[in-house]
């Protein structure tokens, strides 16, 4: 039993160092139970310590998930997305409207835009006219042309 606890504890420590985000509360509870010694007062204080709250990973740069645009269209669309996000940080509808109008004006009609958090999509688009991007953590935008 002791070998098994040491082995599991070693695996948990390896997992702790490989993930960027903090340990989840369930793993923290399990780790505390395995390292517990009933006669050790320091361990009793360790078990009473509050658990770390779960955190999200945020990035400060635009993260392009999928893009098949030409380089100049990609650069212009990326700049437009960043501008829209900076201009309307709390209004997804205004972001989508701003991007659609700008893309329609610069690259012709029939552009569609979705901006928000936590959405799924399945679209049909013209080739060389799609960009899926994340900004500021969870804010996602997808721009595509379909005529």
KEVEX-559402 format. One record per residue (C-alpha): x, y, z; residue in one letter; residue number from 1. Coordinates in steps of 0.001 Angstrom, whole numbers, always signed. Example, Ala and Ser with C-alpha at 12.3 -4.5 7.8 and 13.67 -1.06 7.14 Angstrom:
2
+---------+---------+---------+------+------+
!       u !       v !       w ! resn ! resi !
+---------+---------+---------+------+------+
!  +12300 !   -4500 !   +7800 !    a !    1 !
!  +13670 !   -1060 !   +7140 !    s !    2 !
+---------+---------+---------+------+------+
! end
This chain:
147
+---------+---------+---------+------+------+
!       u !       v !       w ! resn ! resi !
+---------+---------+---------+------+------+
!      +0 !      +0 !      +0 !    x !    1 !
!   +2818 !   +2426 !    +828 !    x !    2 !
!   +4558 !   +1730 !   -2494 !    x !    3 !
!   +1262 !   +2351 !   -4325 !    x !    4 !
!    +705 !   +5661 !   -2486 !    x !    5 !
!   +4244 !   +6814 !   -3240 !    x !    6 !
!   +3836 !   +5796 !   -6896 !    x !    7 !
!    +518 !   +7656 !   -7262 !    x !    8 !
!   +1922 !  +10681 !   -5439 !    x !    9 !
!   +4878 !  +10712 !   -7866 !    x !   10 !
!   +2512 !  +10570 !  -10836 !    x !   11 !
!    +456 !  +13437 !   -9415 !    x !   12 !
!   +3573 !  +15531 !   -8921 !    x !   13 !
!   +4632 !  +14867 !  -12528 !    x !   14 !
!   +1167 !  +15898 !  -13678 !    x !   15 !
!   +1380 !  +19016 !  -11523 !    x !   16 !
!   +4571 !  +20135 !  -13240 !    x !   17 !
!   +3444 !  +19325 !  -16781 !    x !   18 !
!    +139 !  +21244 !  -16766 !    x !   19 !
!    +105 !  +25026 !  -17083 !    x !   20 !
!   -3102 !  +25444 !  -15083 !    x !   21 !
!   -3268 !  +24706 !  -11339 !    x !   22 !
!   -4408 !  +21335 !  -10088 !    x !   23 !
!   -8129 !  +20804 !   -9949 !    x !   24 !
!   -9739 !  +20616 !   -6543 !    x !   25 !
!  -10387 !  +16874 !   -6862 !    x !   26 !
!   -6716 !  +16105 !   -7538 !    x !   27 !
!   -5693 !  +18419 !   -4689 !    x !   28 !
!   -8015 !  +16579 !   -2290 !    x !   29 !
!   -6664 !  +13200 !   -3400 !    x !   30 !
!   -3086 !  +14397 !   -3069 !    x !   31 !
!   -3752 !  +15698 !    +456 !    x !   32 !
!   -5388 !  +12438 !   +1541 !    x !   33 !
!   -2452 !  +10373 !    +258 !    x !   34 !
!    +127 !  +12552 !   +2018 !    x !   35 !
!   -1798 !  +12541 !   +5295 !    x !   36 !
!    -229 !  +11120 !   +8413 !    x !   37 !
!   -2754 !  +10961 !  +11259 !    x !   38 !
!    -173 !  +11651 !  +13977 !    x !   39 !
!   +1484 !  +14638 !  +12295 !    x !   40 !
!     +59 !  +18049 !  +13367 !    x !   41 !
!   +1671 !  +19762 !  +10352 !    x !   42 !
!    -337 !  +17514 !   +8042 !    x !   43 !
!   -3529 !  +18356 !   +9906 !    x !   44 !
!   -2871 !  +22074 !   +9245 !    x !   45 !
!   -2071 !  +21263 !   +5609 !    x !   46 !
!   -5465 !  +19582 !   +5218 !    x !   47 !
!   -7303 !  +22626 !   +6643 !    x !   48 !
!   -5634 !  +25006 !   +4176 !    x !   49 !
!   -8028 !  +26313 !   +1485 !    x !   50 !
!   -7809 !  +24804 !   -1992 !    x !   51 !
!   -6609 !  +26822 !   -4980 !    x !   52 !
!   -9449 !  +28187 !   -7104 !    x !   53 !
!   -9550 !  +26930 !  -10706 !    x !   54 !
!   -8275 !  +29493 !  -13183 !    x !   55 !
!   -8581 !  +29981 !  -16922 !    x !   56 !
!   -5717 !  +30465 !  -19297 !    x !   57 !
!   -5813 !  +33856 !  -20973 !    x !   58 !
!   -3573 !  +35008 !  -23752 !    x !   59 !
!   -2884 !  +38603 !  -24756 !    x !   60 !
!   -2235 !  +37900 !  -28425 !    x !   61 !
!   -4596 !  +36891 !  -31234 !    x !   62 !
!   -4618 !  +33109 !  -31601 !    x !   63 !
!   -5538 !  +32006 !  -35120 !    x !   64 !
!   -7106 !  +28541 !  -34971 !    x !   65 !
!   -7876 !  +28151 !  -38681 !    x !   66 !
!   -7222 !  +30433 !  -41616 !    x !   67 !
!   -7042 !  +29762 !  -45335 !    x !   68 !
!   -6969 !  +33404 !  -46494 !    x !   69 !
!   -4234 !  +34974 !  -48575 !    x !   70 !
!   -1531 !  +36718 !  -46556 !    x !   71 !
!   -2715 !  +40279 !  -47193 !    x !   72 !
!   -6365 !  +39387 !  -46520 !    x !   73 !
!   -5302 !  +37536 !  -43365 !    x !   74 !
!   -3325 !  +40539 !  -42108 !    x !   75 !
!   -6169 !  +42942 !  -42778 !    x !   76 !
!   -8786 !  +40656 !  -41196 !    x !   77 !
!   -6578 !  +40120 !  -38141 !    x !   78 !
!   -6131 !  +43868 !  -37683 !    x !   79 !
!   -9895 !  +44340 !  -38093 !    x !   80 !
!  -10624 !  +41701 !  -35432 !    x !   81 !
!   -8230 !  +43284 !  -32950 !    x !   82 !
!   -9660 !  +46757 !  -33671 !    x !   83 !
!  -13238 !  +45532 !  -33225 !    x !   84 !
!  -12401 !  +43776 !  -29964 !    x !   85 !
!  -10640 !  +46875 !  -28604 !    x !   86 !
!  -13468 !  +49157 !  -29744 !    x !   87 !
!  -16368 !  +47029 !  -28398 !    x !   88 !
!  -14969 !  +44782 !  -25635 !    x !   89 !
!  -18354 !  +43922 !  -24080 !    x !   90 !
!  -20718 !  +43923 !  -27063 !    x !   91 !
!  -20474 !  +40915 !  -29379 !    x !   92 !
!  -23233 !  +42168 !  -31669 !    x !   93 !
!  -21358 !  +45389 !  -32416 !    x !   94 !
!  -18129 !  +43443 !  -33003 !    x !   95 !
!  -19859 !  +41196 !  -35555 !    x !   96 !
!  -21565 !  +44111 !  -37304 !    x !   97 !
!  -18320 !  +46136 !  -37449 !    x !   98 !
!  -16357 !  +43204 !  -38913 !    x !   99 !
!  -19047 !  +42310 !  -41464 !    x !  100 !
!  -19331 !  +45878 !  -42751 !    x !  101 !
!  -15542 !  +46231 !  -42980 !    x !  102 !
!  -15036 !  +42900 !  -44762 !    x !  103 !
!  -17937 !  +43600 !  -47160 !    x !  104 !
!  -16427 !  +46980 !  -47998 !    x !  105 !
!  -12856 !  +45712 !  -48486 !    x !  106 !
!  -13363 !  +42253 !  -50025 !    x !  107 !
!  -16821 !  +42240 !  -51616 !    x !  108 !
!  -20245 !  +41199 !  -50371 !    x !  109 !
!  -21499 !  +38033 !  -48653 !    x !  110 !
!  -19264 !  +37990 !  -45558 !    x !  111 !
!  -20639 !  +36435 !  -42383 !    x !  112 !
!  -19301 !  +36918 !  -38845 !    x !  113 !
!  -19913 !  +35254 !  -35482 !    x !  114 !
!  -18366 !  +36756 !  -32336 !    x !  115 !
!  -18783 !  +35419 !  -28831 !    x !  116 !
!  -17848 !  +32805 !  -26258 !    x !  117 !
!  -18794 !  +29150 !  -26168 !    x !  118 !
!  -20410 !  +28496 !  -29529 !    x !  119 !
!  -20181 !  +25659 !  -32011 !    x !  120 !
!  -20439 !  +25955 !  -35758 !    x !  121 !
!  -20657 !  +23966 !  -38945 !    x !  122 !
!  -20410 !  +26159 !  -42031 !    x !  123 !
!  -19954 !  +26021 !  -45783 !    x !  124 !
!  -17588 !  +28664 !  -47123 !    x !  125 !
!  -15710 !  +29659 !  -50228 !    x !  126 !
!  -12115 !  +28484 !  -50343 !    x !  127 !
!   -9509 !  +31037 !  -49281 !    x !  128 !
!  -12158 !  +33000 !  -47326 !    x !  129 !
!  -12222 !  +31696 !  -43729 !    x !  130 !
!  -10678 !  +32830 !  -40441 !    x !  131 !
!  -11317 !  +31413 !  -36954 !    x !  132 !
!   -9561 !  +33387 !  -34227 !    x !  133 !
!   -9458 !  +33755 !  -30437 !    x !  134 !
!   -8786 !  +37080 !  -28705 !    x !  135 !
!   -8386 !  +37935 !  -25029 !    x !  136 !
!   -8825 !  +34405 !  -23746 !    x !  137 !
!  -12281 !  +33042 !  -24553 !    x !  138 !
!  -13558 !  +35542 !  -27122 !    x !  139 !
!  -13802 !  +33791 !  -30494 !    x !  140 !
!  -14564 !  +35209 !  -33915 !    x !  141 !
!  -15196 !  +33408 !  -37148 !    x !  142 !
!  -15308 !  +35240 !  -40469 !    x !  143 !
!  -16260 !  +33498 !  -43704 !    x !  144 !
!  -17516 !  +34334 !  -47159 !    x !  145 !
!  -20385 !  +32405 !  -48675 !    x !  146 !
!  -22193 !  +33595 !  -51785 !    x !  147 !
+---------+---------+---------+------+------+
! end
